[in-house]
Amino acid sequence: MDTNFLLQAIIYLSAAVICVPIAKKLGLSSILGYLLAGIVIGPYVLGFIGQEGEDIMHFAEFGVVMMLFLIGLELEPRKFWKMRKFILGMGSSQVLGTTVLLFVGCLIFMDWKWETALAISLALALSSTAIVLQTLKEKGLLNTSVGHSSFAVLLFQDIAVIPILAFLPLLSTVNLEVTSDAPQSLISGFPSWLQTLIVLGIISTIYFAGRYVFVPLLHIIAKTRLQELFTASALLLVVGVSYSMQLVGLSPALGAFMAGVVLANSEFRHELEGDIAPFKGLLLGLFFLGVGASINFQLIIENPLFIFIFGAILTLVKFVVLFVISRFHKKNTNQNLLFAFGLSQAGEFGFVIMSFCMQLNIIPSVLANQVMAVIAMSMLATPFLLLINERIIYPNSRIKEKVTEINKDDDFIDEDNPVIIAGFGHFGSTVGRLLRANKVTSTILDYDSDRIDLLRKMGFKVYYGDATRLELLKAAGCENAKLFIAAIDNPSVNLQVIGTLKKHFPHLKILTRARNRNDAYELIDHKVEHIYRETLYSAVNMGVDALVELGHRKYSATRQGRQFIKYDEITTRKLAEKRHDKMAYLITIKEEIELQEQLLKSDLYSQIAATNHSWDSEHLKNNLSEPAD
């Protein structure tokens, strides 16, 4: 068994490594590469995977589970409210419009029961979240109008799965006796009304358990400061919720999505995103490969007219509905085409709904398998349709879309903040408070769970996470942010964060904290321009106050303090180059100190604003304004 598992792993990975680069070289999407790789190694081409290879879908669907969990994490109430017009408007129009057209068409042209027609129509109304988001990401369209609209529709579809799965048991008109080839669940033998109540109860349980059990548990785990334990807890959450949903015959992906929604407002959101993201990418690729391998070509050969005609009608109906919706929202032609072609396929939730319908005896197993073949073929056709649109129907649509959207202010979604602050102790919180007072929003990261608890009680939205991790920095929005403030207490950790930022986000301007001159030397080696030494600024401020107390004018003393900081920063950069040569270092220090004092004296004597008292105390201004005797 182990040998067979390792051999299959080698086959899957080899197929992906060969086919995906070829697809990319030909200008195709990686998704198409995975799908073709699955077809090639599947039972109907090379036969490296037999009929039992369809079991790969049970494992590969875990990638979709993790993707839905991450989508749920993104669904903050504030963001949902901003996108309500698109989610509720475009999403509901698409699902209802497609369902009604397919339902009416099935009743007129097919000899199906209305329960069967409705169940199939609901399943086919949903698009593939995995394919659409991955395609938009590869084409760089996630942050365009098309990307936002697609995300809104997909989000509504993912949410709509909850009432659809709760509604399906009501379509079953018999007291169920599960057939031998139908999926088993703990509630299979219950009456329809009771199954619906159990479904709603499970959904409610996930919500309350996530909020009142798992979040407190994450607080305990966070205090251990063990990254691998936190990763294990994230996987435990996804696996545990998915398994519990599967026990009652519901979609594991649906459970993961709900768990993500529950945790979307927790301080652990970005850390969870960073932990899950690497697994999601690999397993999603495996999912697409599994879809290709599981396409039943024997079923297609036996009844090709039904599958291809039904698949073409499905794509056409969804395309028309999506195009009309996009047109109604006043998008231009190339945006309409991208939006309509991109979401014109059936989705992974279609497999779930078809399996659930077989379990409920709503749809005969033969018909359900044919519909699943239609779903797989429509998913396979999507990359080709987008390629035809991009190369033939509307050439250079990608470029036009990007150029158009650069000048467009999409204020309905605010996914990333312009400033990210890592470390929110005394230093970082002072910076953060000043920014917030000036209406500058920041994404705040910290690794101290006790401090996060306190800050959240004070009204700050702080996320738990280790800022040295690339996945977390991506999840926090470093790719789109303008400014990164590194204010972590530990200098070595701060330095490690900056090294990661410099390597992966070279566009990002960094303002960093340094405890002393030695810390500043290390930061200078990393080509950091904006360094703020704690001891320097506090010491200079004390020196300025001492001069004022001794009778110096506040304006003059403050000016001297600012000049001292300027000269000292220049000196620090010179000393950084010679700090490894002790003799040269000491000589340079002596020379720079003498030069700095001379420059300060020259600046003091050259001041001409002797009557400028705006910086002085009221007492000193009164004395200076009295006429001389």
Long-range contacts (C-beta under 8 A, 24 or more apart in sequence): 8-49, 8-53, 8-56, 11-41, 11-48, 11-49, 12-41, 12-56, 12-286, 12-289, 15-40, 15-41, 15-48, 15-289, 16-285, 16-289, 20-285, 27-387, 28-383, 28-387, 29-134, 29-135, 29-138, 29-383, 29-386, 30-134, 30-138, 30-285, 31-131, 31-134, 31-135, 31-288, 31-382, 31-383, 32-380, 32-383, 32-384, 34-285, 34-288, 34-289, 34-292, 35-288, 35-289, 35-291, 35-292, 35-379, 35-380, 35-383, 36-292, 37-289, 37-292, 38-288, 38-289, 38-290, 38-291, 38-292, 38-293, 38-294, 38-295, 39-292, 39-293, 39-295, 40-292, 41-293, 42-292, 42-293, 42-294, 42-295, 43-293, 44-295, 44-297, 44-298, 49-293, 53-293, 53-294, 54-293, 54-294, 56-286, 56-289, 56-290, 56-293, 56-294, 57-287, 57-290, 57-291, 57-294, 57-351, 59-286, 59-290, 60-283, 60-286, 60-287, 60-289, 60-290, 60-291, 61-252, 61-253, 61-287, 61-290, 61-348, 61-351, 62-242, 62-252, 62-283, 63-130, 63-279, 63-280, 63-282, 63-283, 63-284, 63-285, 63-286, 63-287, 64-129, 64-130, 64-253, 64-284, 64-287, 64-348, 65-238, 65-242, 65-252, 65-253, 65-256, 66-238, 66-256, 66-276, 66-279, 66-280, 66-283, 66-284, 67-129, 67-130, 67-133, 67-253, 67-280, 67-284, 68-129, 68-158, 68-253, 68-254, 68-256, 68-257, 68-260, 69-238, 69-256, 69-257, 69-259, 69-260, 69-276, 70-260, 70-273, 70-276, 70-277, 70-280, 71-129, 71-154, 71-155, 71-158, 71-257, 71-260, 72-256, 72-257, 72-258, 72-259, 72-260, 72-261, 72-262, 72-263, 72-264, 73-260, 73-261, 73-263, 73-264, 73-269, 73-272, 73-273, 74-260, 74-264, 74-415, 75-155, 75-260, 75-261, 75-264, 76-264, 76-265, 77-264, 77-265, 79-413, 79-414, 79-415, 82-412, 82-413, 82-414, 83-148, 83-152, 83-155, 83-412, 83-413, 85-412, 86-148, 86-149, 86-152, 86-153, 86-412, 87-152, 87-153, 87-155, 87-156, 88-156, 89-329, 90-149, 90-152, 90-153, 90-156, 90-325, 90-329, 91-152, 91-153, 91-155, 91-156, 91-157, 91-159, 91-160, 92-156, 93-321, 93-325, 93-328, 94-125, 94-153, 94-156, 94-157, 94-318, 94-321, 94-322, 94-325, 94-343, 95-125, 95-126, 95-156, 95-157, 95-160, 97-321, 97-324, 97-325, 98-124, 98-125, 98-317, 98-318, 98-321, 99-125, 101-317, 101-321, 102-314, 102-317, 105-313, 105-317, 112-367, 115-171, 115-172, 115-173, 115-362, 116-362, 116-363, 116-367, 118-171, 119-168, 119-171, 119-353, 119-357, 119-362, 119-363, 120-357, 120-363, 120-371, 122-164, 122-168, 122-353, 123-346, 123-349, 123-350, 123-353, 123-354, 123-357, 123-371, 123-375, 124-314, 124-346, 124-350, 124-371, 124-374, 124-375, 125-157, 125-318, 126-157, 126-160, 126-161, 126-346, 126-347, 126-349, 126-350, 126-353, 127-153, 127-154, 127-157, 127-318, 127-343, 127-344, 127-345, 127-346, 127-347, 128-345, 128-346, 128-347, 128-348, 128-379, 128-382, 129-154, 129-157, 129-158, 129-347, 129-348, 130-284, 130-287, 130-288, 130-347, 130-348, 131-288, 131-345, 131-347, 131-379, 131-382, 131-383, 132-342, 132-343, 134-284, 135-342, 135-382, 135-383, 135-386, 136-342, 139-398, 140-398, 140-402, 141-338, 141-398, 141-401, 141-402, 143-405, 143-410, 143-415, 143-480, 144-401, 144-402, 144-404, 144-405, 144-410, 145-331, 145-335, 145-401, 145-404, 145-405, 145-408, 145-410, 146-331, 146-335, 146-338, 146-339, 146-342, 146-401, 148-410, 148-412, 148-413, 149-326, 149-329, 149-331, 149-339, 150-339, 150-342, 150-343, 153-322, 153-343, 154-343, 157-347, 157-349, 158-257, 158-349, 161-251, 161-254, 161-257, 161-349, 161-352, 161-353, 162-203, 162-254, 162-258, 164-353, 165-199, 165-250, 165-251, 165-254, 165-352, 165-353, 165-356, 166-196, 166-199, 166-200, 166-203, 167-196, 168-353, 168-356, 168-357, 168-360, 168-362, 169-193, 169-195, 169-196, 169-199, 169-360, 170-196, 171-360, 171-362, 172-360, 172-361, 172-362, 174-361, 176-359, 176-360, 176-361, 177-361, 178-359, 178-361, 179-358, 179-361, 179-365, 181-358, 181-365, 182-358, 182-359, 182-361, 182-365, 183-249, 183-355, 183-356, 183-358, 183-359, 184-359, 185-246, 185-247, 185-248, 185-249, 185-359, 186-247, 186-248, 186-249, 187-248, 187-249, 188-249, 188-359, 192-360, 195-249, 198-248, 199-248, 199-250, 202-244, 202-245, 202-248, 202-250, 203-258, 206-241, 206-244, 206-245, 206-255, 206-258, 206-259, 206-262, 207-258, 207-262, 210-237, 210-241, 210-258, 210-259, 210-262, 210-263, 211-262, 214-259, 214-262, 214-263, 215-263, 215-266, 215-268, 218-266, 218-268, 218-464, 219-449, 219-453, 222-268, 222-449, 222-464, 223-449, 223-450, 225-447, 227-466, 227-469, 230-271, 230-275, 231-275, 234-272, 234-275, 234-276, 235-275, 235-276, 235-279, 237-272, 238-276, 249-356, 249-359, 250-356, 251-349, 251-352, 251-356, 253-348, 253-349, 253-352, 254-352, 267-449, 267-452, 267-456, 267-461, 267-462, 267-463, 267-464, 268-463, 268-464, 268-465, 269-463, 269-475, 270-443, 270-445, 270-463, 270-464, 270-465, 270-472, 270-475, 270-476, 271-463, 271-464, 271-465, 271-466, 271-472, 273-471, 273-472, 273-475, 274-465, 274-469, 274-470, 274-471, 274-472, 274-473, 274-474, 274-475, 275-471, 277-471, 277-474, 277-475, 278-471, 287-348, 291-376, 291-379, 291-380, 292-376, 292-380, 294-376, 295-373, 295-376, 295-377, 295-380, 296-369, 296-372, 296-373, 299-369, 299-370, 299-373, 300-373, 300-377, 303-370, 306-370, 307-370, 307-373, 307-374, 307-377, 308-377, 310-374, 311-374, 311-377, 311-378, 311-381, 314-346, 314-374, 314-378, 315-344, 315-345, 315-378, 315-381, 315-385, 318-343, 318-344, 318-345, 319-344, 332-404, 333-394, 334-394, 334-397, 334-400, 334-401, 335-401, 335-404, 337-389, 337-393, 337-394, 337-397, 338-386, 338-389, 338-397, 338-401, 341-382, 341-385, 341-386, 341-389, 342-382, 342-386, 344-378, 344-382, 344-385, 345-375, 345-378, 345-379, 345-381, 345-382, 346-374, 346-375, 346-378, 346-379, 347-375, 347-379, 350-375, 351-375, 415-477, 415-480, 416-443, 416-477, 416-479, 416-480, 416-481, 417-441, 417-442, 417-443, 417-477, 417-481, 418-481, 418-482, 418-483, 419-443, 419-481, 419-482, 419-483, 419-484, 419-485, 420-444, 420-445, 420-473, 420-476, 420-477, 420-478, 420-481, 420-483, 420-484, 420-485, 421-445, 421-485, 421-487, 422-446, 422-467, 422-484, 422-485, 422-486, 422-487, 422-488, 422-494, 422-497, 423-467, 423-486, 423-487, 423-488, 423-489, 423-494, 423-513, 424-451, 424-455, 424-460, 424-462, 424-487, 425-451, 425-487, 425-489, 427-487, 427-489, 427-513, 427-534, 428-485, 428-487, 428-488, 428-513, 429-455, 429-460, 431-485, 431-487, 432-460, 442-485, 443-476, 443-477, 443-481, 445-472, 445-476, 447-488, 467-493, 467-497, 468-493, 468-496, 468-497, 468-500, 470-500, 470-504, 473-500, 473-501, 473-504, 473-505, 478-504, 478-505, 478-508, 479-505, 481-508, 482-508, 482-509, 483-508, 483-509, 483-510, 483-511, 484-508, 484-509, 484-510, 484-511, 485-510, 485-511, 485-512, 486-510, 486-511, 486-512, 486-513, 487-512, 487-513, 488-513, 491-515, 491-519, 491-522, 494-519, 495-519, 495-522, 495-523, 495-526, 498-523, 498-526, 498-528, 499-526, 502-526, 502-527, 517-572, 517-575, 520-572, 520-576, 521-572, 521-575, 521-576, 521-579, 524-572, 524-573, 524-576, 525-576, 531-569, 536-565, 536-568, 537-565, 540-564, 540-565, 548-617, 553-613, 553-615, 553-616, 553-620, 554-615, 554-616, 554-617, 554-620, 555-609, 555-612, 555-613, 555-614, 555-615, 555-616, 556-604, 556-607, 558-615, 559-603, 559-607, 560-600, 560-603, 560-604, 563-599, 563-600, 563-603, 564-596, 564-600, 567-595, 567-596, 567-599, 567-600, 568-596, 571-596
